[in-house]
Amino acid sequence: MGESMLGLKRTHYCTEVDEQLIGEEIVVMGWVQKRRNLGSLIFIDLRDRSGILQIVFDEKDLDNKDFSKVESLRSEFVIGVRGQVRKRESINPNMKTGYVEVIANELRILSEAETPPFAIEEETNVKEDLRLKYRYLDLRRPDLQRNLLLRHKVAQSLRSFLDSEGFIEIETPMLARSTPEGARDYLVPSRIHKGSFYALPQSPQTFKQLLMVSGFDRYFQIVKCFRDEDLRADRQPEFTQIDMELSFVDVDDVIDVNERLLQKVFKDALDIDISLPIPRLTYQEAMDRFGSDKPDIRFGLELVDISDIVKNCGFKVFEGAIENGGSVRGINAKTCGTFSRKQIDALVEVGKTYGAKGIAWLAIGEDGTIKSSFTKFISEDISQEIIKAMDGQNGDLLLFCADKNSIVYDALGNLRLEIAKRLDLTSKDDYSFVWVTEFPLLEWDEEEERYVAKHHPFTMPMDEDIKLLTTDPGKVRAKAYDICLNGVELGGGSIRIYQKDIQEKMFSALGFTKEAAYENFGFLLNAFKYGVPPHGGLAYGFDRMIMLMTKEDSIRDVIAFPKVKDASCPMTDAPGMVTKKQLEELGLKIDENKE
């Protein structure tokens, strides 16, 4: 049974108690972190969201009844304490409150607690499944509380900046119409319109464009989005975006406001200075140099194209890749020449997991001797040309991939990340931003045998490429841009199509008939008939941003109540069954023969 708080009002959070308060009577409340019983003296570490404060219960200051209450205290009991602040005899400089303690003269046990299934402490080794089942206990841990407090701080900084830049925060509907956006929709059956479904929005894309048609000029929202897709460390079925849209802008305008936004947020939240302008790479340059459209630029190991050197080298693997329209590229792992053959084979296997049939290698010994998986097939002169092109020095290991470009980029792009990891070339304390611009507007879908939008069907082509929409759609570049941080896509957006003739060409390139376009996007296309400003926007993955800022490896550690990999919640057991009556109201029936 818990006691009443009546007459006991908290005056301070734990870590607000400092040397300025010595001699004053205060009231603090929180959870018992630890108890140390020295007989006539009992020490309690009291924890609230701010941190820890030491409380001293002295038998001579309390009657027997009150002191026996102190002796009954256990971990996670919730208590209120009135007492006087004094200087600690044994100072603990590692604690924020390590110079003071509170001599208690009154204790209230507000709530008792069973022994928790795991200790409430920082950097726990408890399995995540157990932590998520008891998430309300997990969230008491200081590291998770710091993560969520930082998330709050970033949200406040964002709102403050965007407000000062003339953005208006507007909420958009959660119950919307299903539109083809790539991932599967979460569907919500309608009770009133039986057989019809709402979709939870994958993003507020069409709504934010309608707000530009409505004349709001600058919109933003920190908004929940939903995608029914397979999960990874940085994916959740429900996630949060920082969403924005601006009118009468082009690419540079959107990039400018977002660079200043990132500069302010990282300064406010982490006291980190981001120098502007943030470097930019075109999509093609990012792929050619880093093998990725979200390049990690904290280290070198850049890709080098040696196709011209080896196109007639006599090695069929290299020649065949080039003849089939692909390329031969390599990375110089620099000081890896001392890698054992077993370690080189392991790197080859890494390349294979990304579609490469194999990874060719050339190791230059410290004495200049060469060992290689392919030089016996080519002349000494070409070997030396390759080494020169790769800036090969004694002790270097050179790795090569020959295939169609998409596989070469993927294999070498991921291989450079793996090498950087093995050689510890990066630090989570470094924040290296880069813009990637001029993405392809369309990409070919092998299954559907048609072009699909790389971003979405309303992305504006580069002005000089519009003419290619009808003649060579695959070569059209988009006014699309991503902001990347340490090899993670932090956000992305584009300038939107606002002219009817360009939009019709875009739908035609995507294989949409006019009827199909109106069936899917009719409300937006109809709105565009009434005067639409040039506009563009950007959306950040808010959870990813906080994950990188807190140096966590999973967005589950920066979301209060996340789902696990099968999109379920161990704490609430969602998703769950519903009653037969609820199904009948919705006009739904479960097929008992299906799992």
N, C-alpha and C positions, 0 to 999 in steps of 0.2 A: 504493500500500500504506500502511495506517495503522500508526502505532507503538502500542505498548502503553501503558496508563495505569499499569502496575506501579510502585509507589513514588511515584506522583504523585496526591495526593488533594486535591480542591477544598476550599478553606477559606472562600471568599466568593463570592457573586454579584457581578457587576461593580459595580453601584451601591451595594453595601454598603461599598465601599472609600472611605474619607473621611479627613479630616485627623487623626482619632484614631489612625489606623493608620500614620502617617508613621514610617519607620524599621523597620517590621516586615516580615518575609518572609511572603509569602502565595502561594497557588496559585489561579489563576482559569482558567476554561475557557469556550469558546464558539466563535462563528463570526467569521471575518475580515470586517469590514464594509468596511474601506478600508485601503490601504497607501500610505505616502508614503516614497519612497526618497531620502535626502539624501546618499548615498555611504556614509560611515562610520557614519551614523545612519539607522535605519529606524523609522518610526512606524507602529504598527498600531492601528486602532480595533477593539477586541474587543467583540462583541455577544453578550449572552445575553438571556433573557426580561426581565431587570430594566432593561436599557439598555446604554449604551456606556461603555467605560473605555479610556483611552489607554495603550498599552504601548510602551516605548522599547527598541529593541535597539541597543546600542552595540558597535561592532566590537572595541573594546579589552576589553570584558567577556566576549567569546565567542571560542572558537577558530575557525579558518577553516571547518571542517566545519559547525559549528553556524550560523555567519553565512551560509553559502551556503544552508542550509535556510531561513533567514529570507528570503533573496532570492527563494526559490522560492514564497513564499506568494502566494496569489491570493484574490479575493473568494470567500467561503463555504467556504474551508477550515476544518475544525474543529481547533482547537489547544488545548493545555494549556500554561500559562506559569507558571514559578516566578520570583519576583523580589521586589525590595524597593520599598516604597511611599515616594515622595518628593513634595515640593511641586512643582507645575508652575511653570516660569518664566513661560510665557505663559498666564495664567489665562483660562479660558473660562466666564464666569458663566452662560451659557445651557445649560451641561451640568451634570447633577447631580453628576458626578465631575470637573467642570472645574477643581478646585483641586489635584488630585493626579494622579499617573501612576505606572506601575510600571516600574522598570528591570529588565529581564529578565536572568536568568542561566541559564535553562534553557527550551528550547522542545521540545515534542513535537507533531508533526503527526499528529493522531489519525485524520484522514480528509481525503483530497483531494476537490475538487469540480470538476465541469465548469462552464463559464460558464453561469450560469442564463439562462433565456429572457427574464427581465426583472430590473431592478434591485430589490434588496430594500430598499425605502425607503418612508417615510411618504407618504401622499397621492399614490399613483401614478396616472398617467393610462393605464395599461395596460388594454386591453379586458377586460371581465369574463370572457368566454369563455376567454381565455388564462389569466387568474388562476385560474379554477376548474379548468381542466385540470391545472394545477400547484398545486393548493390547498395542498399541504404546503410549498411555497415562499412562497405568498401569506400563509400563516399565520405566517411568520417576521416579517412586517412589524409594526412597533411598534403601529400603530393597531388592527390586528385583534387583536393579542395583548392590548391594553388592553381591547378590547370583551369578549373571552372571560374575562379576569380579573375584569371588572366583573360579568359574568354569574355567575361563581362566587361573588363576594362577595354578590350579591343572593340567590342560592340559600341561602347560609349564614345570612344575616340572616333570611330567611323561615323557615327551619327552626328557628332559635333562638326567634323570636317565637311561632310556632305551638306549639312544644313547651311554652313557658312558659304558653300559654293552654289547655293540656290536650288538644291535638290529638295523635292517634296516626298515624304514617306507616305506611300499609299499601299493598302493591302489589296491583294487580288484573290479571287475565289479559290477555295480548296476543292469544291465540287464543280468539275468542268466537263467538257466534251472530250472524248477520246480522239486524238489526232496522231497521225503516224510520225513519231519522233525518234525512232531507233530502238529504244528499249521497250520492254513490255510494260503496259499500264497496270496499276492497281485499279480495279473496278469496284464501284459501289452500286449495288442494285437499287432501283427506285421503287418504293412502296406504292406511290401514286401512279406512276407510269410503268405498269408491270411489263417486264420484258425489255425495258430500257435501263441503261447504266450511265452513271457518272464515271469519270476517270479522275483520280487524284493527279494533279499536274506534275509532269516531269520537270517543268520549269514554267515560269510565268511569261514565256516568250511572246505569245500572241497578245496577251493582256497588256504587256508593257508597250508593245507597238501601238495598240489601240489608245493607250494613254498619251502617246505622242500625237496621234490623230486628234485627240481631245484637247490638245493645246497646253498640256501641263509643262511642257518644255524640258524639265529635268525630273526624273522619278528615281526613287530607290526603295529597296525593301530588304530586310534580313528575313528570309522566307524559307519555310519547309518545302522540300521537293521530294518526289517519290518515284522510284524506279524498281520494277520487279526484275532484278537481274542477279546473276551469280556474284557473291560477295568476295572481297579481298580485304587486305589490311586497311585500305583507305576507301572502302565502299560500305555503304549502309543502305537498307531499303528506304529509309527516310533520312534525308541529309539537309544541311542548311546552306543556302546560297546568299551571298551579298549580291543583289541584283540591281542593275541600274540601266537607264536609257536616257539619251540626250538628243535634243532636236537641233537642227541646223549645224551639224558637225561633220567633220571628216576624220580619218584615222588619227592624225596628229593631235586633234582636240581631245579625243577619248584617251589616248595614251598620256597626254600631258596631265589631265586631272587625276588619272589613276597613279601616275608616278608620284605626284604630290600627296595623294592619299596614303600610299604605302610608306612614304617617308615619314608622315606624321604618326601613323599607327605604330610603326616600329620604334619610333622615338618615344612616344607616350608609354607604350607597354613594356619595352625592353631596354630603353635608353640606348638604342643602336642607331647610328647615323648611316643612312643610305645615301650615297652620292648620286646625284642626277646629272645628266640623263642616264637612264638605265640602257645598257648596250642593246642593240637590235641585230638580229640575224634574219635573213629571209628563210623561209621553210627549206628551200633547196640547199642553202649554205649550211643550215643546221644538220640536214641529212648527210651532206657530203663530208662535213668535218667531224660530226659527232654520232652519226648513224641514228639520230633520234630527233623527233620534233619537240621534245621536252629536254633539251640537253643540259647535262650537269657540267658547267664550265669552271668548276673549282680546280680542275686538274687538266693536264694535257692529254696525252695518248690519243691524239686526233687521227682520223682515218686519212690514208693517202691512196690516191687512185694510181695504180701502176699498169692499167690496161694497155696504154700505148707502148709500154716497154715490153710486155709479154704477149702481145697479140699474135706474133709469129715466132714464139720462143721454142716450139716443138713439144711443149708439155700439154697434152690433150685436155687436161682438166681446165687449165687457164684458157686455152684457145677456144674450147667448146663453149665456155660461159660467155665469152665476148661475141662469138658467132651467133649465139642465141639472144643477143640484145642485152646481155648482162654486163658485168664488169668484174675486175679483180682489184681488190683493195686490201690494204693492210694497216696494222697498227704496230708501232714500236713501243714495246713494253719497257723500254729503257733498261734499267738495272736488273732485269729478270734473267739475264743470261746465265746466272748462277742457279736457276731453277733446275731441279732434277728432271730426268726424263719422265718420271712418274707424275711430277707436277705439271709438266708440259702436256702430257696425255690428259690430265684432268681438265686443263683449259680447253683442249680440243673437244672434250665431251660437253663442256658448257656451250660451246659454239653449236654443237649438234642439236642441243635442246631447242634452239631457235630456228631450226629448219635447215641449217647448213649440212650438206652431205659430208663435209669434213673441213678441218682447218689445217692449212699447210703452215709449216713453221721453219724458221731459220734462226739458229742460235750462234752468236759470235762469241767465242771464248775470250777470256781475258788476254790470251796470247795471240788473238786474231784468227785462230783456227775456226773453221765453219763446220757445223753439223746441221743437217737439214733433212726434211721429209721429201724434198722435190728437186734439189739442185743437181742430182745425178741425171735428170731428164733434160737439163738446159745447159747452155754453154757457160763457161767461166765469165765471159764478158757480160752476159745478161745478168748473171748472179751479182756481179759487182755494180751494174747499173741499178739493180733493185736495191741493193744495200745503200747506194748513194742517195737514191730517191727517198729512201726511208730514214735517212740521216743515221744509219747504223754505225755504232761505235763498239769497241771491244767491251764485251760483257752484256751486250743487248740481245733481247729476244724479239724477233719479228714474227707476227702472226698474220696469215692471209686467208681471205675467203673469196671463192670464185663461184658466182651463181647469178641469178637474176637480181636486180638491184634491191628489191624489197627484202630478200633474204640476206644479202650482203650487209645492208644497213642494220637489220635486226640482230644478226649474229655478232657483228663487230661492235655495234653500239652497246649491246649487253655484255660483251666480253670486256670492253674497256671499263665498264662499271664493276665487273667482277674482279678485274686486276686491281682497280683502285681500292676495292674493299680489302683484298688480300694484302696489299702493300700499305694499307692505312693512309691513303693519300688525301682523305677528306676529314673534315671536322664539322660536327653539328653546330659549332659556334660560328662558322662562316655562313654568311647569307649572300649568295651570289644570284642576283636576279638577271634575267635576260628576256627580252621580247622576241617572239618568233612571229614573223609577218609573211604576208603573201602566200598563204596556204593555197593548195589546189582547191578550186571551187567544187569540183566533182571527183568522185572516185568510182572505178568500175566494180560492180558487184558480180562476181563470177556465177553465183547461184541464180540470181534473177536475170542475168545477162542484160544489164542496163546500168546507166550511170545513177548514182545516188548522191545526195548532197553531203559534202564532207562535214559541214556544220548544220545548216538547215536551209529549206528552199527559199528563204528571203534574204540570203547573203548576197551582197552586191559584188559583181565582178570588178576587177581592176578596169578602169576606163578604157585603156588601150587594148584590153582583151575581149571586150563585149562582142566584137565582130566574129570572134572565134566560136561563140556559143552555138552557131548554126553549122559551122564548118569543121571545127576540131575541138569539141567540148573538153576533152581530157587535158588540153594545154591551158585552159582558162585559169588564171590566178584570181583569188578572192581578196576583197578588202577585209580580211579576217586576221586576227591577231590573238596570240596567247601570251600570258605572262607566266614565266617558269621560274621556280626557285629550287636550286639544288637538285635538279633532275626531276622535279615534280611539277606537273601542270597546276598552277595555282588558280588560274582563271583564264577565261577566253571570251571573245566576242567578235562582233563584226559591224561594219556599216550595212544598213539594210537597203534592199531594193524598194524604191518608192515610185518608179515610173512603170506604168501599165505595160508598155511594149517590152521592156526588159524582163518584167516578171513573166510575161507570156512565153518569151524565149527560154527562160529558165525552166518553167514547167514542161515545155516541149522537150528540152534536153533531158529532163528527168523521166520522160515517158508518160507524163500526166496528160490526159485529155482535158479540155476546158471544163467538161462536166465533172470529172474526177477532182480537179483542182477546187471547184466550187463546193463539191460535196464535202471535202476535207477542211477547206479554209474559207468557206463562203462568207462568214461574218467579217473576216479581216479584209478580204477582197472587196466586199461591198462597202466597207468603211473607207477604203482607199479611193472610192469614187467621189468622195466629198472633200477632197483637198488634204493632202498628206505632206508633212514637212520632211525634208531629208533628215534621217535619224540613224543612230547607231548606239550600241551599248556594250556592256561587258558584265559577266557574272563570275564571282569568285567562289570556290569551294571553301566555305567558312571553316568547316571542320578540319580540312587539310591545312589551312593557314594556321590554325591554332596548334595542330599536331606538330608542325615544323617549328613554331615559336616556342613550344614547350619541350621540344626535342624528344617527343615520344615516337614510337614506331607504329602505333595504331591509332586511328581516330576514335576507337572505342574508349581510349583513355582521356578524351576531351569532350565526350558526350555524356550527359548525366545518366541517361538510361538507354544504353545502346542494345541492339540486337546482336545475336551471334551469327555464325556463318550460314545457318539454314534459315535466317530471317525470323528466328523465334526469340522470345524473351524468357530466360530461365527464371526470372523473378516473378513475373505475372502469369507465366505459362501461356502467353499469347503466341500465335493465334489459338483460339479455343472453339469448341463446339457451341452451337446456339440451339435454342429450343425449336421443336417442330412448329410451334405457333409463330415464332419469328419468321421461319422460312415460308410458311403459308401466307403471311402478310405480304411477303415480297414476291410471291408467285414462283418460288424456287423449290426444287426437289433434289435431294441428294441421290445420285445413282449409286445404290449399294454395291453394284458389281465392280465399280471403279475404286481403286485405292485412294 
